[in-house]
């Protein structure tokens, strides 16, 4: 696993031992960043299920302003910090040890990009998508990148959001939700 592009291009990131964290493959990561490339410069990123931190780190390497990494496990938080050090991107990042829902319920920040790559066998993806739309954590025009396994339906109707088609990469599906721009009253 490596940083694909930007200031940290080529930096090898550490991966965890065991099966508790499932890092996004380089092929899927490259596809995701091709899809969202114009949203990255200057963006504030939330990597909600941080794992190794590779999605947020890739965003920082490509010119995002800042990134917050959230994971409930101390081992994952330590791994994210190590990977940020390897990529020399720790000054623009914050690592938070927290359950995803607790973080969402307490956060007062607004983000331009939210990465959701939760454990596949759980309902974390659906729950986090619903909660994000309820708490107004995303900037107008901001995006959510949601990763899930092939075969897992994601037919949520999220008020105020437009959903892209599903992008298929092997056994992985990616959907991008964009918050509809808030039109200012001209009257």
Secondary structure, 3 states (H helix, E strand, C coil): CECCCCCCCCCECCCCCCCCCCCCCHHHHHHHHHHCHHHHCCCEEEECCCCCCHHHHHHHHCCCCEEEEEECCHHHHHHHHHHHHHHCCHHHEEEEECCHHHHHHHCCCCEEEEEECCCCCCCHHHHHHHHHHHHCCEEEEEEEEEEEECCCCCCCCCCCEEECCCEEECCEEEEEEEECCCCCCCC
